[in-house]
C-alpha cells in the first residue's frame, strides 16, 4: 500500500487498533561499486551456510568460546567460535522474528508471532517461553538481572531471566504511521533506555518500569503522517559519559545520562544507528552516506558518499582505525576511520546483510539473509 494511502487509513483507524501502519524510507538508486585497489583485506576464518533469515532480524551472538546462530525456520545452533564446528542444534519449530541475544548462561530470541524463548546456552534445553503482546521486531536485550522485550504495538516488558515471568509492563502507543523497524532497548545498571517512534528517548527504572526522564530528539512536523515521521529505528549507543542517538528526518544528539539533557545536536536523518569511538561518532545517514562526527562538539568531519543507496548496516570497528559496513548485495566495505577513505571490500554472501555484524576481539561475525554465516578478521 502506498505510504499516503496507508497514512489515511491509519488516521481513520488509530482509535480502533493499537498497531500502526508501517512504511519504508523513499528508495535511493544504489551507487555502482567502483574498482578498488585494497589497502586492507579481510581473511575468512570459517564460513557456514543454511541460516537463512529472510526478513527476520537475526544476528550471531558470541558467548565465551561459542557463537549462537539461528535461521528463520526455527533452527538454533551453538557453534565453536574459533572453528565454526557445531556443538548442538535444536529446532523450536516456529518462524523466528528476532535474536539472538544472551547473558552468562542463557540465550533469547523471539518468534514472528511474538513468543519469546529462552534456551540453556550449554545444552540447548528450552527453559521457558513467554508470549509478548504482539510481534517482536527487535532482539530482546538481557542484562543486570532482566530481559527487556519491545513489541510492535509499543509495549515494553521486563522479564525475569530464570522463569520468564513478567516483572513490569509499560505501553507507549506508536504514531499512526511509522517506519518498518524498531530499535532495541538498551539495558544499563538500574535502567532501560528506549528510543520511540515519536522521536523521544525514555529512561526507565529497571526494577519497576518507572519513567525517570524523557528527552526529545526531534519533534514531528508537517501536515501529513509521512512528513511527521521521526522514528528512532537505529539502536541507541552509550559510553562512559553520554548517550548517542539519531532518528529519521531529525537529529543526531548527545544526551547527558543523569537528567536526559541534550548536550549537542546536529541535523541528521538515520535509521541505521551510530557507532561510538574514543573521539568520534560514526553514523550512516538516510542516503547511506557514512559520516564522522566529533563526540565533544557534534561537528561533522569527513563524509563518505561512494556507497549511497546500498542499504548499509550500522558501522562496527574491525580495528581502532578501520570501520566495516555491509550492504544489500552481501558486500562488506572497509573505511579508514581517520580519513573516510574506502580501503577494502569483500563479499560474504549473495544476498543482503541487514543486521549489524558482531565484533568480538579481532573477529567479526556476519550473517546474510541467504543463510551465510562467516567469521572474518582483518589481515
LINRAWO-V286892 format. One record per residue. N is the residue number from 0. SS is DSSP state (A for helix, B for strand, O for the rest). Layout:
# LINRAWO-V286892
<<N SS> <N SS>>
This chain:
# LINRAWO-V286892
<<0 O> <1 O> <2 A> <3 A> <4 A> <5 A> <6 A> <7 A> <8 A> <9 A> <10 A> <11 A> <12 A> <13 O> <14 O> <15 O> <16 O> <17 O> <18 O> <19 O> <20 B> <21 B> <22 B> <23 O> <24 O> <25 O> <26 O> <27 O> <28 O> <29 O> <30 O> <31 O> <32 O> <33 O> <34 O> <35 O> <36 O> <37 O> <38 O> <39 O> <40 O> <41 B> <42 B> <43 B> <44 B> <45 B> <46 B> <47 B> <48 B> <49 B> <50 B> <51 B> <52 O> <53 O> <54 O> <55 O> <56 B> <57 B> <58 O> <59 O> <60 B> <61 B> <62 B> <63 O> <64 O> <65 B> <66 B> <67 B> <68 B> <69 B> <70 O> <71 O> <72 O> <73 O> <74 B> <75 B> <76 B> <77 B> <78 B> <79 B> <80 O> <81 O> <82 O> <83 O> <84 O> <85 B> <86 B> <87 B> <88 B> <89 B> <90 B> <91 O> <92 O> <93 O> <94 O> <95 B> <96 B> <97 B> <98 B> <99 B> <100 B> <101 B> <102 O> <103 O> <104 O> <105 B> <106 B> <107 B> <108 B> <109 B> <110 B> <111 O> <112 O> <113 O> <114 B> <115 B> <116 B> <117 B> <118 B> <119 B> <120 O> <121 O> <122 O> <123 O> <124 O> <125 B> <126 B> <127 B> <128 B> <129 B> <130 B> <131 O> <132 O> <133 O> <134 O> <135 O> <136 O> <137 O> <138 O> <139 O> <140 B> <141 B> <142 B> <143 O> <144 O> <145 B> <146 B> <147 B> <148 B> <149 B> <150 O> <151 O> <152 O> <153 O> <154 B> <155 B> <156 B> <157 B> <158 B> <159 O> <160 O> <161 O> <162 O> <163 O> <164 O> <165 B> <166 B> <167 B> <168 B> <169 B> <170 B> <171 O> <172 O> <173 O> <174 O> <175 O> <176 B> <177 B> <178 B> <179 O> <180 O> <181 O> <182 O> <183 O> <184 O> <185 B> <186 B> <187 B> <188 O> <189 O> <190 B> <191 B> <192 B> <193 B> <194 B> <195 O> <196 O> <197 O> <198 O> <199 B> <200 B> <201 B> <202 B> <203 B> <204 B> <205 O> <206 O> <207 O> <208 O> <209 O> <210 B> <211 B> <212 B> <213 B> <214 B> <215 B> <216 O> <217 O> <218 O> <219 O> <220 O> <221 O> <222 O> <223 O> <224 O> <225 O> <226 O> <227 O> <228 O> <229 O> <230 O> <231 O> <232 O> <233 O> <234 O> <235 O> <236 B> <237 B> <238 O> <239 O> <240 O> <241 O> <242 B> <243 B> <244 B> <245 B> <246 O> <247 O> <248 O> <249 B> <250 B> <251 B> <252 B> <253 B> <254 B> <255 O> <256 O> <257 O> <258 O> <259 O> <260 O> <261 B> <262 B> <263 B> <264 B> <265 B> <266 B> <267 B> <268 O> <269 O> <270 O> <271 O> <272 O> <273 B> <274 B> <275 B> <276 O> <277 O> <278 O> <279 B> <280 B> <281 B> <282 B> <283 B> <284 O> <285 O> <286 O> <287 O> <288 O> <289 B> <290 B> <291 B> <292 B> <293 B> <294 O> <295 O> <296 O> <297 O> <298 O> <299 B> <300 B> <301 B> <302 B> <303 B> <304 O> <305 O> <306 O> <307 O> <308 O> <309 O> <310 O> <311 O> <312 O> <313 O> <314 O> <315 B> <316 B> <317 B> <318 B> <319 O> <320 O> <321 B> <322 B> <323 B> <324 B> <325 B> <326 O> <327 O> <328 O> <329 O> <330 B> <331 B> <332 B> <333 B> <334 B> <335 B> <336 O> <337 O> <338 O> <339 O> <340 O> <341 B> <342 B> <343 B> <344 B> <345 B> <346 B> <347 O> <348 O> <349 O> <350 O> <351 O> <352 O> <353 O> <354 O> <355 O> <356 O> <357 B> <358 B> <359 B> <360 O> <361 O> <362 B> <363 B> <364 B> <365 B> <366 B> <367 O> <368 O> <369 B> <370 B> <371 B> <372 B> <373 B> <374 B> <375 B> <376 B> <377 B> <378 O>>
